Amino acid sequence: MLSSALVNLDAKQLNSQNGVLITAQNLIGGLRAISAPFFSADCILITTLSNLAIYFKQNSARLFFKQEPRQNNVQIYFSVMLDYLLENHRHAVLIEGIDEVQ
């Protein structure tokens, strides 16, 4: 759990360019598939996007610049502590223990 200093982000504030949620090109059971970083590979969570909240810890953002003289450029690294939260557990289904069939 993050500290008590949390800020709520609405799903409308997210897009695939910022890397928080990545929209997949396929459907699972007729539902649009979304891949969230660090979610278990053997599970599927079925819910609406409006039921998911993304929280980030205030003052957790880190920015690092690294000069690469051989490549004549500067690498920029950025990170922030994020966490996902279900707003209503009654509107979600978690399926665990999924095995990939070859």
N, CA, C and O of each residue as an XYZ file, in Angstrom:
408
protein
N       0.840     -1.183      0.000
C       0.000      0.000      0.000
C       0.874      1.232      0.000
O       1.947      1.255      0.602
N       0.406      2.236     -0.672
C       1.109      3.508     -0.654
C       0.727      4.282      0.598
O      -0.195      3.904      1.321
N       1.440      5.355      0.841
C       1.141      6.155      2.031
C      -0.234      6.791      1.905
O      -0.896      6.662      0.876
N      -0.655      7.475      2.953
C      -1.988      8.078      2.950
C      -2.084      9.281      2.024
O      -3.186      9.769      1.773
N      -0.973      9.768      1.515
C      -0.980     10.914      0.597
C      -1.138     10.399     -0.827
O      -0.150     10.236     -1.542
N      -2.374     10.141     -1.241
C      -2.651      9.587     -2.561
C      -3.435     10.580     -3.399
O      -4.211     11.384     -2.882
N      -3.217     10.507     -4.703
C      -3.940     11.345     -5.649
C      -4.615     10.423     -6.643
O      -3.960      9.536     -7.191
N      -5.903     10.603     -6.894
C      -6.676      9.749     -7.786
C      -6.574     10.259     -9.215
O      -6.754     11.450     -9.465
N      -6.282      9.355    -10.162
C      -6.264      9.685    -11.580
C      -7.458      9.031    -12.243
O      -7.723      7.851    -12.017
N      -8.173      9.773    -13.049
C      -9.302      9.250    -13.797
C      -8.784      8.488    -15.015
O      -7.733      8.831    -15.557
N      -9.513      7.453    -15.452
C      -9.101      6.672    -16.619
C      -9.009      7.527    -17.873
O      -8.242      7.195    -18.776
N      -9.762      8.614    -17.961
C      -9.721      9.488    -19.128
C      -8.392     10.227    -19.233
O      -8.038     10.710    -20.308
N      -7.650     10.320    -18.125
C      -6.379     11.020    -18.130
C      -5.234     10.147    -18.642
O      -4.109     10.627    -18.786
N      -5.506      8.882    -18.915
C      -4.474      7.955    -19.349
C      -4.536      7.739    -20.848
O      -5.601      7.834    -21.458
N      -3.393      7.450    -21.434
C      -3.353      7.045    -22.830
C      -2.202      6.079    -23.028
O      -1.384      5.890    -22.127
N      -2.131      5.467    -24.196
C      -1.115      4.448    -24.432
C       0.275      5.056    -24.563
O       1.264      4.328    -24.477
N       0.383      6.359    -24.766
C       1.685      6.975    -24.966
C       2.452      7.153    -23.665
O       3.683      7.187    -23.687
N       1.767      7.268    -22.537
C       2.505      7.460    -21.289
C       2.907      6.142    -20.641
O       3.564      6.158    -19.600
N       2.534      4.994    -21.221
C       3.007      3.705    -20.757
C       2.311      3.153    -19.535
O       2.708      2.093    -19.052
N       1.295      3.813    -19.008
C       0.613      3.310    -17.817
C      -0.276      2.128    -18.181
O      -0.200      1.073    -17.552
N      -1.106      2.302    -19.183
C      -1.924      1.203    -19.685
C      -1.675      1.064    -21.176
O      -1.596      2.060    -21.896
N      -1.555     -0.150    -21.629
C      -1.303     -0.401    -23.039
C      -2.479     -1.192    -23.592
O      -2.763     -2.291    -23.116
N      -3.164     -0.648    -24.589
C      -4.312     -1.320    -25.179
C      -3.826     -2.414    -26.121
O      -3.019     -2.151    -27.013
N      -4.303     -3.620    -25.933
C      -3.948     -4.723    -26.816
C      -4.790     -4.655    -28.082
O      -5.844     -4.019    -28.102
N      -4.327     -5.305    -29.126
C      -5.025     -5.289    -30.399
C      -6.081     -6.389    -30.486
O      -6.821     -6.445    -31.468
N      -6.167     -7.253    -29.497
C      -7.118     -8.361    -29.577
C      -8.199     -8.250    -28.508
O      -8.155     -7.388    -27.630
N      -9.158     -9.143    -28.615
C     -10.246     -9.223    -27.646
C     -10.152    -10.554    -26.914
O      -9.684    -11.544    -27.474
N     -10.590    -10.576    -25.681
C     -10.674    -11.817    -24.912
C     -12.134    -12.009    -24.559
O     -12.693    -11.236    -23.782
N     -12.753    -13.025    -25.118
C     -14.167    -13.277    -24.865
C     -15.058    -12.134    -25.296
O     -16.095    -11.891    -24.679
N     -14.672    -11.430    -26.344
C     -15.462    -10.315    -26.843
C     -15.246     -9.011    -26.099
O     -15.864     -8.000    -26.435
N     -14.379     -9.015    -25.093
C     -14.079     -7.812    -24.318
C     -12.721     -7.259    -24.727
O     -11.800     -8.018    -25.028
N     -12.601     -5.931    -24.735
C     -11.328     -5.303    -25.076
C     -10.290     -5.676    -24.022
O     -10.567     -5.590    -22.825
N      -9.112     -6.084    -24.449
C      -8.051     -6.525    -23.542
C      -7.079     -5.383    -23.269
O      -6.596     -4.730    -24.194
N      -6.802     -5.153    -22.002
C      -5.851     -4.135    -21.555
C      -4.760     -4.845    -20.763
O      -5.053     -5.704    -19.932
N      -3.516     -4.492    -21.015
C      -2.396     -5.075    -20.284
C      -1.837     -4.040    -19.319
O      -1.437     -2.952    -19.732
N      -1.808     -4.379    -18.033
C      -1.261     -3.475    -17.012
C       0.107     -3.987    -16.580
O       0.270     -5.188    -16.366
N       1.082     -3.110    -16.447
C       2.416     -3.545    -16.030
C       2.386     -4.226    -14.668
O       1.655     -3.808    -13.769
N       3.187     -5.277    -14.525
C       3.393     -6.012    -13.278
C       2.156     -6.773    -12.805
O       2.106     -7.186    -11.646
N       1.148     -6.972    -13.674
C      -0.003     -7.803    -13.326
C       0.378     -9.249    -13.600
O       1.062     -9.529    -14.584
N      -0.046    -10.159    -12.758
C       0.318    -11.567    -12.878
C      -0.075    -12.128    -14.243
O      -1.168    -11.856    -14.741
N       0.820    -12.910    -14.843
C       0.591    -13.446    -16.188
C      -0.434    -14.573    -16.203
O      -0.987    -14.870    -17.262
N      -0.709    -15.213    -15.065
C      -1.651    -16.334    -15.043
C      -3.030    -15.931    -14.527
O      -3.792    -16.786    -14.077
N      -3.360    -14.643    -14.585
C      -4.648    -14.132    -14.100
C      -5.305    -13.228    -15.129
O      -4.636    -12.611    -15.958
N      -6.622    -13.161    -15.059
C      -7.407    -12.203    -15.841
C      -8.369    -11.518    -14.879
O      -9.070    -12.179    -14.112
N      -8.397    -10.197    -14.924
C      -9.342     -9.411    -14.138
C     -10.349     -8.815    -15.106
O      -9.977     -8.113    -16.046
N     -11.628     -9.098    -14.874
C     -12.692     -8.580    -15.735
C     -13.455     -7.518    -14.961
O     -14.066     -7.805    -13.932
N     -13.416     -6.292    -15.463
C     -14.128     -5.165    -14.866
C     -14.177     -4.043    -15.895
O     -13.573     -4.147    -16.962
N     -14.888     -2.984    -15.579
C     -14.901     -1.820    -16.460
C     -13.730     -0.912    -16.098
O     -13.255     -0.930    -14.962
N     -13.265     -0.119    -17.061
C     -12.175      0.812    -16.779
C     -12.580      1.856    -15.748
O     -11.744      2.347    -14.989
N     -13.863      2.192    -15.724
C     -14.316      3.181    -14.743
C     -14.269      2.632    -13.315
O     -14.325      3.404    -12.357
N     -14.166      1.307    -13.161
C     -14.075      0.687    -11.843
C     -12.630      0.642    -11.331
O     -12.399      0.337    -10.161
N     -11.669      0.941    -12.189
C     -10.262      0.950    -11.797
C      -9.813      2.372    -11.498
O     -10.114      3.299    -12.250
N      -9.106      2.534    -10.415
C      -8.502      3.827    -10.085
C      -6.994      3.632    -10.031
O      -6.507      2.603     -9.563
N      -6.276      4.610    -10.505
C      -4.821      4.580    -10.442
C      -4.385      5.683     -9.493
O      -4.742      6.849     -9.660
N      -3.613      5.295     -8.507
C      -3.119      6.238     -7.515
C      -1.606      6.348     -7.655
O      -0.927      5.365     -7.951
N      -1.091      7.540     -7.440
C       0.354      7.674     -7.376
C       0.747      8.383     -6.089
O       0.029      9.248     -5.590
N       1.890      7.999     -5.573
C       2.374      8.580     -4.322
C       2.978      9.949     -4.619
O       3.843     10.089     -5.484
N       2.515     10.935     -3.898
C       3.041     12.280     -4.091
C       4.523     12.324     -3.723
O       4.975     11.629     -2.814
N       5.254     13.146     -4.439
C       6.695     13.347     -4.229
C       7.505     12.077     -4.461
O       8.587     11.932     -3.894
N       7.006     11.153     -5.284
C       7.749      9.932     -5.578
C       8.382      9.966     -6.964
O       9.074      9.022     -7.344
N       8.161     11.024     -7.721
C       8.707     11.110     -9.076
C      10.221     11.283     -9.024
O      10.753     12.060     -8.231
N      10.900     10.533     -9.897
C      12.352     10.631     -9.999
C      12.724     10.886    -11.454
O      12.154     10.285    -12.365
N      13.673     11.770    -11.661
C      14.140     12.128    -12.994
C      15.656     12.059    -12.989
O      16.306     12.624    -12.109
N      16.227     11.355    -13.988
C      17.677     11.175    -14.055
C      18.131     11.386    -15.490
O      17.549     10.831    -16.421
N      19.165     12.185    -15.663
C      19.757     12.433    -16.975
C      21.126     11.767    -17.021
O      21.936     11.927    -16.108
N      21.376     11.018    -18.093
C      22.661     10.344    -18.255
C      23.223     10.706    -19.620
O      22.598     10.444    -20.648
N      24.407     11.309    -19.625
C      25.036     11.684    -20.888
C      25.705     10.471    -21.506
O      26.388      9.705    -20.826
N      25.500     10.310    -22.803
C      26.110      9.236    -23.580
C      26.980      9.875    -24.661
O      26.508     10.089    -25.777
N      28.253     10.187    -24.349
C      29.090     10.876    -25.335
C      29.370     10.044    -26.585
O      29.539     10.601    -27.669
N      29.420      8.721    -26.448
C      29.675      7.868    -27.622
C      28.534      7.958    -28.631
O      28.758      7.913    -29.841
N      27.308      8.085    -28.121
C      26.140      8.175    -29.001
C      25.738      9.621    -29.255
O      24.799      9.880    -30.007
N      26.441     10.565    -28.633
C      26.169     11.994    -28.796
C      24.723     12.335    -28.430
O      24.038     13.048    -29.162
N      24.270     11.813    -27.287
C      22.915     12.123    -26.822
C      22.837     12.048    -25.300
O      23.814     11.719    -24.626
N      21.673     12.357    -24.784
C      21.410     12.304    -23.349
C      20.229     11.365    -23.129
O      19.175     11.534    -23.741
N      20.406     10.369    -22.248
C      19.324      9.457    -21.889
C      18.550     10.072    -20.728
O      19.148     10.571    -19.775
N      17.217     10.036    -20.807
C      16.372     10.589    -19.754
C      15.567      9.446    -19.138
O      14.857      8.731    -19.846
N      15.679      9.275    -17.822
C      14.957      8.237    -17.097
C      13.967      8.906    -16.146
O      14.331      9.820    -15.406
N      12.708      8.447    -16.169
C      11.665      9.007    -15.310
C      10.896      7.862    -14.674
O      10.562      6.889    -15.350
N      10.610      7.967    -13.378
C       9.801      6.948    -12.707
C       8.927      7.605    -11.654
O       9.246      8.674    -11.134
N       7.809      6.938    -11.349
C       6.882      7.398    -10.325
C       6.225      6.158     -9.714
O       6.020      5.165    -10.412
N       5.894      6.202     -8.431
C       5.258      5.065     -7.760
C       3.754      5.097     -8.028
O       3.060      6.035     -7.636
N       3.259      4.043     -8.712
C       1.842      3.923     -9.063
C       1.245      2.692     -8.405
O       1.954      1.740     -8.075
N      -0.074      2.723     -8.218
C      -0.785      1.559     -7.704
C      -2.199      1.565     -8.268
O      -2.764      2.628     -8.525
N      -2.773      0.381     -8.461
C      -4.133      0.231     -8.980
C      -5.072     -0.118     -7.829
O      -4.678     -0.780     -6.869
N      -6.313      0.334     -7.939
C      -7.300      0.064     -6.897
C      -8.648     -0.190     -7.549
O      -9.064      0.550     -8.440
N      -9.336     -1.247     -7.099
C     -10.711     -1.494     -7.537
C     -11.640     -0.620     -6.711
O     -11.601     -0.654     -5.481
N     -12.468      0.156     -7.379
C     -13.406      1.018     -6.666
C     -14.536      0.202     -6.040
O     -14.946      0.480     -4.913
N     -15.048     -0.816     -6.767
C     -16.154     -1.637     -6.274
C     -15.834     -3.102     -6.567
O     -15.851     -3.516     -7.726
N     -15.543     -3.887     -5.536
C     -15.174     -5.294     -5.711
C     -16.321     -6.150     -6.245
O     -16.075     -7.222     -6.800
N     -17.551     -5.709     -6.093
C     -18.700     -6.481     -6.582
C     -18.860     -6.373     -8.094
O     -19.631     -7.129     -8.687
N     -18.151     -5.454     -8.720
C     -18.232     -5.283    -10.173
C     -16.973     -5.780    -10.863
O     -16.594     -5.255    -11.910
N     -16.321     -6.786    -10.291
C     -15.096     -7.326    -10.870
C     -15.031     -8.833    -10.646
O     -15.551     -9.356     -9.661
N     -14.377     -9.520    -11.591
C     -14.153    -10.963    -11.491
C     -12.673    -11.213    -11.745
O     -12.123    -10.725    -12.732
N     -12.021    -11.973    -10.858
C     -10.621    -12.345    -11.025
C     -10.549    -13.840    -11.285
O     -11.055    -14.641    -10.499
N      -9.921    -14.212    -12.389
C      -9.723    -15.622    -12.746
C      -8.235    -15.909    -12.597
O      -7.408    -15.290    -13.266
N      -7.895    -16.858    -11.710
C      -6.493    -17.174    -11.429
C      -6.141    -18.565    -11.940
O      -7.026    -19.369    -12.232
N      -4.853    -18.842    -12.045
C      -4.360    -20.168    -12.397
C      -4.551    -20.539    -13.852
O      -4.812    -21.701    -14.162
N      -4.428    -19.580    -14.746
C      -4.593    -19.844    -16.176
C      -3.284    -20.392    -16.723
O      -2.229    -19.784    -16.540
N      -3.348    -21.551    -17.402
C      -2.173    -22.156    -18.027
C      -2.252    -21.978    -19.529
O      -3.319    -22.114    -20.128
N      -1.110    -21.671    -20.134
C      -1.048    -21.510    -21.588
C      -1.023    -22.882    -22.247
O      -0.240    -23.748    -21.858
N      -1.877    -23.078    -23.240
C      -1.958    -24.344    -23.968
C      -1.257    -24.163    -25.306
O      -1.527    -23.212    -26.040
N      -0.358    -25.082    -25.610
C       0.399    -25.001    -26.873
C      -0.363    -25.637    -28.004
O       0.119    -25.661    -29.136
